Amino acid sequence: MKKIAVVWSSPNTDGLTASAKDQFVKGCTDAGAEVQEIHLNRRKIEHCRACGNGWGTCRNEGTCIIKDDFAEIYDQLKEADGIVWISAVYWSDMTECFKAFLDRLRRCDAFCNRSLAEKRCVLIACAGGTGNGTLECLTQLERGIKHMGMRAFDRIPVVRYNRDYMLPALYEGGRTYISSLENGFDMFY
């Protein structure tokens, strides 16, 4: 059984982002995966302090000195077979708490640990307003995971306009993701 970590961020627990997350998770669980949801808005995640001369223990030890929920979440990601990243879109970017988490994760994993390298991921950006900014958000998110050596299976923009056909597609996407993790997926980088 594959273990999947679903990291998501939106303050609205019944909006577009939550609906997209629910459909993808249902597809994963129906395909036999064990899913652990990590809702960043409900976790205590501080911003990076750029300790010392800009690099603290993150660069040399792969740990962060800030005592919040970061280390626990990082451990959950290390144990996962795959990671799904889902964010609401604000100003063509991820939510603020998502950015805070990703900034610290990159510092700990990209230089020292490399614990997340080669993890296969799905990236989902959800914009409830005009829909503008989803592609920029996905680009920023992919840039962040590439620093750590992770790979994106798919990048999925969800907006109000495509909601009716994307939500069922996300369910199928979750099923396909689990199948790809179990059976392999030829993707060259």
PyRosetta script that sets phi, psi and omega in degrees:
from pyrosetta import init, pose_from_sequence

init()
pose = pose_from_sequence("MKKIAVVWSSPNTDGLTASAKDQFVKGCTDAGAEVQEIHLNRRKIEHCRACGNGWGTCRNEGTCIIKDDFAEIYDQLKEADGIVWISAVYWSDMTECFKAFLDRLRRCDAFCNRSLAEKRCVLIACAGGTGNGTLECLTQLERGIKHMGMRAFDRIPVVRYNRDYMLPALYEGGRTYISSLENGFDMFY")
pose.set_psi(1, 126.9)
pose.set_omega(1, 179.9)
pose.set_phi(2, -78.2)
pose.set_psi(2, 140.0)
pose.set_omega(2, 176.0)
pose.set_phi(3, -101.5)
pose.set_psi(3, 124.4)
pose.set_omega(3, -177.5)
pose.set_phi(4, -118.6)
pose.set_psi(4, 130.4)
pose.set_omega(4, 172.8)
pose.set_phi(5, -100.0)
pose.set_psi(5, 126.3)
pose.set_omega(5, 177.3)
pose.set_phi(6, -111.3)
pose.set_psi(6, 106.3)
pose.set_omega(6, -179.6)
pose.set_phi(7, -98.2)
pose.set_psi(7, 120.4)
pose.set_omega(7, -177.2)
pose.set_phi(8, -138.8)
pose.set_psi(8, 157.5)
pose.set_omega(8, -177.4)
pose.set_phi(9, -147.3)
pose.set_psi(9, 120.3)
pose.set_omega(9, 169.9)
pose.set_phi(10, -168.6)
pose.set_psi(10, 137.0)
pose.set_omega(10, 176.7)
pose.set_phi(11, -72.6)
pose.set_psi(11, -16.2)
pose.set_omega(11, -177.2)
pose.set_phi(12, -94.7)
pose.set_psi(12, 106.8)
pose.set_omega(12, -175.3)
pose.set_phi(13, -83.1)
pose.set_psi(13, -0.1)
pose.set_omega(13, 175.6)
pose.set_phi(14, -131.6)
pose.set_psi(14, 26.2)
pose.set_omega(14, -179.7)
pose.set_phi(15, -100.1)
pose.set_psi(15, -160.8)
pose.set_omega(15, -176.2)
pose.set_phi(16, -62.3)
pose.set_psi(16, -44.5)
pose.set_omega(16, -178.8)
pose.set_phi(17, -63.3)
pose.set_psi(17, -44.5)
pose.set_omega(17, 178.8)
pose.set_phi(18, -64.0)
pose.set_psi(18, -39.4)
pose.set_omega(18, 178.3)
pose.set_phi(19, -64.6)
pose.set_psi(19, -42.3)
pose.set_omega(19, 177.9)
pose.set_phi(20, -62.7)
pose.set_psi(20, -44.8)
pose.set_omega(20, 178.5)
pose.set_phi(21, -60.0)
pose.set_psi(21, -46.7)
pose.set_omega(21, -178.3)
pose.set_phi(22, -59.2)
pose.set_psi(22, -42.2)
pose.set_omega(22, -178.8)
pose.set_phi(23, -67.8)
pose.set_psi(23, -42.5)
pose.set_omega(23, 179.8)
pose.set_phi(24, -65.7)
pose.set_psi(24, -42.9)
pose.set_omega(24, 179.1)
pose.set_phi(25, -61.7)
pose.set_psi(25, -43.6)
pose.set_omega(25, 179.3)
pose.set_phi(26, -60.7)
pose.set_psi(26, -42.2)
pose.set_omega(26, 176.4)
pose.set_phi(27, -60.7)
pose.set_psi(27, -42.1)
pose.set_omega(27, 179.2)
pose.set_phi(28, -65.0)
pose.set_psi(28, -47.0)
pose.set_omega(28, -177.9)
pose.set_phi(29, -68.4)
pose.set_psi(29, -38.4)
pose.set_omega(29, 177.3)
pose.set_phi(30, -64.8)
pose.set_psi(30, -24.5)
pose.set_omega(30, 176.7)
pose.set_phi(31, -86.2)
pose.set_psi(31, 2.3)
pose.set_omega(31, 174.4)
pose.set_phi(32, 99.6)
pose.set_psi(32, 7.8)
pose.set_omega(32, -178.5)
pose.set_phi(33, -85.6)
pose.set_psi(33, 154.6)
pose.set_omega(33, 170.4)
pose.set_phi(34, -95.5)
pose.set_psi(34, 121.5)
pose.set_omega(34, -174.7)
pose.set_phi(35, -112.9)
pose.set_psi(35, 132.7)
pose.set_omega(35, 174.4)
pose.set_phi(36, -115.8)
pose.set_psi(36, 115.6)
pose.set_omega(36, 179.2)
pose.set_phi(37, -87.7)
pose.set_psi(37, 135.3)
pose.set_omega(37, 177.9)
pose.set_phi(38, -124.5)
pose.set_psi(38, 102.5)
pose.set_omega(38, -178.7)
pose.set_phi(39, -92.3)
pose.set_psi(39, 102.1)
pose.set_omega(39, -173.7)
pose.set_phi(40, -61.5)
pose.set_psi(40, -29.2)
pose.set_omega(40, -180.0)
pose.set_phi(41, -67.5)
pose.set_psi(41, -18.7)
pose.set_omega(41, 179.9)
pose.set_phi(42, -102.1)
pose.set_psi(42, 6.1)
pose.set_omega(42, -179.4)
pose.set_phi(43, -112.2)
pose.set_psi(43, 156.8)
pose.set_omega(43, 177.6)
pose.set_phi(44, -91.5)
pose.set_psi(44, 107.4)
pose.set_omega(44, -179.8)
pose.set_phi(45, -130.2)
pose.set_psi(45, 112.3)
pose.set_omega(45, 177.6)
pose.set_phi(46, -87.1)
pose.set_psi(46, 163.7)
pose.set_omega(46, 176.2)
pose.set_phi(47, -78.8)
pose.set_psi(47, 152.4)
pose.set_omega(47, 176.9)
pose.set_phi(48, -58.0)
pose.set_psi(48, 139.9)
pose.set_omega(48, 179.4)
pose.set_phi(49, -98.1)
pose.set_psi(49, -3.1)
pose.set_omega(49, -176.9)
pose.set_phi(50, 48.0)
pose.set_psi(50, 58.6)
pose.set_omega(50, -176.0)
pose.set_phi(51, -55.8)
pose.set_psi(51, 158.8)
pose.set_omega(51, 176.3)
pose.set_phi(52, 55.3)
pose.set_psi(52, -125.9)
pose.set_omega(52, 179.9)
pose.set_phi(53, -93.6)
pose.set_psi(53, 26.1)
pose.set_omega(53, -179.6)
pose.set_phi(54, 112.8)
pose.set_psi(54, -15.1)
pose.set_omega(54, 177.8)
pose.set_phi(55, -133.9)
pose.set_psi(55, 120.7)
pose.set_omega(55, 176.5)
pose.set_phi(56, -98.2)
pose.set_psi(56, -137.6)
pose.set_omega(56, -180.0)
pose.set_phi(57, -70.0)
pose.set_psi(57, -14.1)
pose.set_omega(57, -178.0)
pose.set_phi(58, -60.2)
pose.set_psi(58, -44.1)
pose.set_omega(58, -175.1)
pose.set_phi(59, -72.9)
pose.set_psi(59, -40.6)
pose.set_omega(59, -175.2)
pose.set_phi(60, -94.1)
pose.set_psi(60, -28.8)
pose.set_omega(60, -176.9)
pose.set_phi(61, -114.6)
pose.set_psi(61, -13.5)
pose.set_omega(61, -178.6)
pose.set_phi(62, 72.5)
pose.set_psi(62, 23.3)
pose.set_omega(62, 178.5)
pose.set_phi(63, -128.2)
pose.set_psi(63, 161.3)
pose.set_omega(63, 178.5)
pose.set_phi(64, -115.7)
pose.set_psi(64, 140.1)
pose.set_omega(64, -178.0)
pose.set_phi(65, -77.5)
pose.set_psi(65, -15.8)
pose.set_omega(65, -178.2)
pose.set_phi(66, -72.1)
pose.set_psi(66, 129.3)
pose.set_omega(66, -178.9)
pose.set_phi(67, -95.6)
pose.set_psi(67, 91.5)
pose.set_omega(67, 176.3)
pose.set_phi(68, -145.7)
pose.set_psi(68, -153.8)
pose.set_omega(68, -176.8)
pose.set_phi(69, -84.8)
pose.set_psi(69, -0.3)
pose.set_omega(69, -175.8)
pose.set_phi(70, -57.4)
pose.set_psi(70, -51.9)
pose.set_omega(70, -174.7)
pose.set_phi(71, -60.5)
pose.set_psi(71, -40.2)
pose.set_omega(71, 178.9)
pose.set_phi(72, -62.9)
pose.set_psi(72, -44.8)
pose.set_omega(72, 179.8)
pose.set_phi(73, -65.8)
pose.set_psi(73, -42.4)
pose.set_omega(73, 178.7)
pose.set_phi(74, -57.3)
pose.set_psi(74, -44.1)
pose.set_omega(74, 178.0)
pose.set_phi(75, -61.7)
pose.set_psi(75, -39.1)
pose.set_omega(75, 178.1)
pose.set_phi(76, -63.1)
pose.set_psi(76, -39.4)
pose.set_omega(76, 179.1)
pose.set_phi(77, -67.4)
pose.set_psi(77, -37.9)
pose.set_omega(77, 178.4)
pose.set_phi(78, -61.6)
pose.set_psi(78, -36.6)
pose.set_omega(78, -177.0)
pose.set_phi(79, -80.7)
pose.set_psi(79, -15.6)
pose.set_omega(79, -175.7)
pose.set_phi(80, -76.9)
pose.set_psi(80, 147.6)
pose.set_omega(80, 173.5)
pose.set_phi(81, -80.3)
pose.set_psi(81, -27.9)
pose.set_omega(81, 178.8)
pose.set_phi(82, -150.4)
pose.set_psi(82, 157.9)
pose.set_omega(82, -178.4)
pose.set_phi(83, -130.2)
pose.set_psi(83, 133.9)
pose.set_omega(83, 174.2)
pose.set_phi(84, -111.8)
pose.set_psi(84, 125.7)
pose.set_omega(84, -178.9)
pose.set_phi(85, -109.5)
pose.set_psi(85, 121.1)
pose.set_omega(85, -177.6)
pose.set_phi(86, -132.3)
pose.set_psi(86, 125.7)
pose.set_omega(86, 179.1)
pose.set_phi(87, -137.2)
pose.set_psi(87, 145.2)
pose.set_omega(87, 164.9)
pose.set_phi(88, -67.8)
pose.set_psi(88, 155.7)
pose.set_omega(88, -178.6)
pose.set_phi(89, -103.3)
pose.set_psi(89, 124.1)
pose.set_omega(89, 175.0)
pose.set_phi(90, -125.6)
pose.set_psi(90, 122.1)
pose.set_omega(90, 177.0)
pose.set_phi(91, 52.8)
pose.set_psi(91, 43.5)
pose.set_omega(91, 178.9)
pose.set_phi(92, 64.5)
pose.set_psi(92, 26.8)
pose.set_omega(92, -177.6)
pose.set_phi(93, -146.7)
pose.set_psi(93, 176.7)
pose.set_omega(93, 176.0)
pose.set_phi(94, -68.8)
pose.set_psi(94, 167.8)
pose.set_omega(94, 175.1)
pose.set_phi(95, -64.9)
pose.set_psi(95, 161.4)
pose.set_omega(95, -178.0)
pose.set_phi(96, -62.6)
pose.set_psi(96, -42.2)
pose.set_omega(96, 179.9)
pose.set_phi(97, -69.7)
pose.set_psi(97, -29.9)
pose.set_omega(97, 175.5)
pose.set_phi(98, -65.5)
pose.set_psi(98, -45.6)
pose.set_omega(98, 179.4)
pose.set_phi(99, -62.3)
pose.set_psi(99, -41.1)
pose.set_omega(99, 179.7)
pose.set_phi(100, -60.7)
pose.set_psi(100, -44.0)
pose.set_omega(100, 179.0)
pose.set_phi(101, -65.6)
pose.set_psi(101, -47.7)
pose.set_omega(101, -177.5)
pose.set_phi(102, -63.4)
pose.set_psi(102, -38.2)
pose.set_omega(102, 177.7)
pose.set_phi(103, -59.2)
pose.set_psi(103, -45.9)
pose.set_omega(103, -179.4)
pose.set_phi(104, -70.9)
pose.set_psi(104, -37.3)
pose.set_omega(104, 179.2)
pose.set_phi(105, -61.7)
pose.set_psi(105, -44.7)
pose.set_omega(105, 178.9)
pose.set_phi(106, -59.9)
pose.set_psi(106, -43.1)
pose.set_omega(106, -178.5)
pose.set_phi(107, -62.1)
pose.set_psi(107, -39.3)
pose.set_omega(107, -178.4)
pose.set_phi(108, -78.7)
pose.set_psi(108, -35.0)
pose.set_omega(108, -171.2)
pose.set_phi(109, -97.8)
pose.set_psi(109, -34.9)
pose.set_omega(109, -172.1)
pose.set_phi(110, -66.9)
pose.set_psi(110, -34.5)
pose.set_omega(110, -174.4)
pose.set_phi(111, -101.3)
pose.set_psi(111, -35.6)
pose.set_omega(111, -170.7)
pose.set_phi(112, -108.7)
pose.set_psi(112, -63.8)
pose.set_omega(112, -169.5)
pose.set_phi(113, -76.0)
pose.set_psi(113, -47.6)
pose.set_omega(113, -174.0)
pose.set_phi(114, 53.8)
pose.set_psi(114, 31.8)
pose.set_omega(114, -179.3)
pose.set_phi(115, -71.0)
pose.set_psi(115, -22.8)
pose.set_omega(115, -176.2)
pose.set_phi(116, -101.0)
pose.set_psi(116, -3.2)
pose.set_omega(116, 179.8)
pose.set_phi(117, -57.6)
pose.set_psi(117, 138.7)
pose.set_omega(117, 179.4)
pose.set_phi(118, 74.3)
pose.set_psi(118, 1.0)
pose.set_omega(118, 173.6)
pose.set_phi(119, -64.8)
pose.set_psi(119, 137.5)
pose.set_omega(119, 178.4)
pose.set_phi(120, -92.3)
pose.set_psi(120, 130.3)
pose.set_omega(120, -172.2)
pose.set_phi(121, -127.4)
pose.set_psi(121, 159.5)
pose.set_omega(121, 167.6)
pose.set_phi(122, -122.0)
pose.set_psi(122, 135.9)
pose.set_omega(122, -178.5)
pose.set_phi(123, -113.5)
pose.set_psi(123, 128.9)
pose.set_omega(123, -179.4)
pose.set_phi(124, -131.8)
pose.set_psi(124, 126.5)
pose.set_omega(124, 176.5)
pose.set_phi(125, -118.7)
pose.set_psi(125, 131.8)
pose.set_omega(125, -175.1)
pose.set_phi(126, -122.8)
pose.set_psi(126, 120.3)
pose.set_omega(126, -179.9)
pose.set_phi(127, -117.6)
pose.set_psi(127, 116.4)
pose.set_omega(127, -178.1)
pose.set_phi(128, -86.6)
pose.set_psi(128, -16.6)
pose.set_omega(128, -179.4)
pose.set_phi(129, -85.2)
pose.set_psi(129, -117.0)
pose.set_omega(129, -177.0)
pose.set_phi(130, -74.1)
pose.set_psi(130, -20.8)
pose.set_omega(130, -174.4)
pose.set_phi(131, 92.1)
pose.set_psi(131, -12.1)
pose.set_omega(131, 176.1)
pose.set_phi(132, -65.9)
pose.set_psi(132, 145.3)
pose.set_omega(132, 174.9)
pose.set_phi(133, 98.7)
pose.set_psi(133, -11.4)
pose.set_omega(133, -178.5)
pose.set_phi(134, -64.6)
pose.set_psi(134, -41.1)
pose.set_omega(134, -178.9)
pose.set_phi(135, -67.9)
pose.set_psi(135, -38.6)
pose.set_omega(135, 176.6)
pose.set_phi(136, -64.2)
pose.set_psi(136, -40.4)
pose.set_omega(136, 178.1)
pose.set_phi(137, -62.0)
pose.set_psi(137, -46.2)
pose.set_omega(137, 178.8)
pose.set_phi(138, -62.4)
pose.set_psi(138, -37.6)
pose.set_omega(138, 177.8)
pose.set_phi(139, -63.2)
pose.set_psi(139, -45.1)
pose.set_omega(139, 178.9)
pose.set_phi(140, -62.6)
pose.set_psi(140, -43.2)
pose.set_omega(140, -179.8)
pose.set_phi(141, -63.9)
pose.set_psi(141, -44.0)
pose.set_omega(141, 179.0)
pose.set_phi(142, -65.2)
pose.set_psi(142, -37.9)
pose.set_omega(142, 176.9)
pose.set_phi(143, -58.8)
pose.set_psi(143, -41.6)
pose.set_omega(143, 180.0)
pose.set_phi(144, -64.7)
pose.set_psi(144, -44.3)
pose.set_omega(144, -178.1)
pose.set_phi(145, -73.2)
pose.set_psi(145, -29.2)
pose.set_omega(145, 177.7)
pose.set_phi(146, -65.1)
pose.set_psi(146, -33.8)
pose.set_omega(146, 177.2)
pose.set_phi(147, -57.1)
pose.set_psi(147, -29.1)
pose.set_omega(147, -178.6)
pose.set_phi(148, -98.3)
pose.set_psi(148, 2.8)
pose.set_omega(148, 177.1)
pose.set_phi(149, 84.1)
pose.set_psi(149, 10.1)
pose.set_omega(149, 176.7)
pose.set_phi(150, -77.3)
pose.set_psi(150, 161.2)
pose.set_omega(150, -178.4)
pose.set_phi(151, -123.3)
pose.set_psi(151, 139.8)
pose.set_omega(151, 178.8)
pose.set_phi(152, -95.0)
pose.set_psi(152, 120.8)
pose.set_omega(152, 170.8)
pose.set_phi(153, -70.5)
pose.set_psi(153, -41.9)
pose.set_omega(153, -176.0)
pose.set_phi(154, -153.6)
pose.set_psi(154, 156.4)
pose.set_omega(154, 177.4)
pose.set_phi(155, -128.5)
pose.set_psi(155, 115.7)
pose.set_omega(155, -169.4)
pose.set_phi(156, -121.0)
pose.set_psi(156, 115.0)
pose.set_omega(156, 174.1)
pose.set_phi(157, -90.0)
pose.set_psi(157, 130.5)
pose.set_omega(157, 177.6)
pose.set_phi(158, -122.5)
pose.set_psi(158, 125.6)
pose.set_omega(158, -179.6)
pose.set_phi(159, -132.6)
pose.set_psi(159, 169.8)
pose.set_omega(159, -179.9)
pose.set_phi(160, -56.5)
pose.set_psi(160, -38.3)
pose.set_omega(160, -178.1)
pose.set_phi(161, -62.4)
pose.set_psi(161, -41.5)
pose.set_omega(161, -174.8)
pose.set_phi(162, -99.7)
pose.set_psi(162, 5.1)
pose.set_omega(162, -176.5)
pose.set_phi(163, -50.1)
pose.set_psi(163, -47.6)
pose.set_omega(163, -173.3)
pose.set_phi(164, -63.2)
pose.set_psi(164, -32.6)
pose.set_omega(164, 177.6)
pose.set_phi(165, -100.6)
pose.set_psi(165, -19.1)
pose.set_omega(165, 179.5)
pose.set_phi(166, -78.3)
pose.set_psi(166, -34.6)
pose.set_omega(166, -179.3)
pose.set_phi(167, -61.7)
pose.set_psi(167, -47.1)
pose.set_omega(167, 173.9)
pose.set_phi(168, -63.2)
pose.set_psi(168, -35.2)
pose.set_omega(168, 178.3)
pose.set_phi(169, -65.5)
pose.set_psi(169, -34.8)
pose.set_omega(169, 177.9)
pose.set_phi(170, -65.9)
pose.set_psi(170, -37.2)
pose.set_omega(170, 175.3)
pose.set_phi(171, -59.0)
pose.set_psi(171, -49.7)
pose.set_omega(171, 178.6)
pose.set_phi(172, -64.9)
pose.set_psi(172, -34.4)
pose.set_omega(172, 176.6)
pose.set_phi(173, -61.3)
pose.set_psi(173, -39.9)
pose.set_omega(173, 177.0)
pose.set_phi(174, -63.3)
pose.set_psi(174, -42.5)
pose.set_omega(174, 177.9)
pose.set_phi(175, -64.4)
pose.set_psi(175, -43.2)
pose.set_omega(175, -179.8)
pose.set_phi(176, -66.0)
pose.set_psi(176, -38.6)
pose.set_omega(176, 179.2)
pose.set_phi(177, -59.0)
pose.set_psi(177, -47.4)
pose.set_omega(177, -179.7)
pose.set_phi(178, -64.7)
pose.set_psi(178, -42.7)
pose.set_omega(178, 177.2)
pose.set_phi(179, -59.5)
pose.set_psi(179, -41.7)
pose.set_omega(179, 179.7)
pose.set_phi(180, -66.1)
pose.set_psi(180, -38.5)
pose.set_omega(180, 178.0)
pose.set_phi(181, -67.1)
pose.set_psi(181, -35.7)
pose.set_omega(181, -178.3)
pose.set_phi(182, -79.4)
pose.set_psi(182, -37.9)
pose.set_omega(182, -171.3)
pose.set_phi(183, -105.5)
pose.set_psi(183, -3.7)
pose.set_omega(183, -178.3)
pose.set_phi(184, 90.9)
pose.set_psi(184, 158.4)
pose.set_omega(184, -177.5)
pose.set_phi(185, -152.6)
pose.set_psi(185, 118.0)
pose.set_omega(185, -178.9)
pose.set_phi(186, -78.3)
pose.set_psi(186, 107.3)
pose.set_omega(186, 178.0)
pose.set_phi(187, -142.1)
pose.set_psi(187, 123.4)
pose.set_omega(187, -177.9)
pose.set_phi(188, -105.2)
pose.set_psi(188, 143.7)
pose.set_omega(188, -178.5)
pose.set_phi(189, -120.0)
pose.dump_pdb("model.pdb")
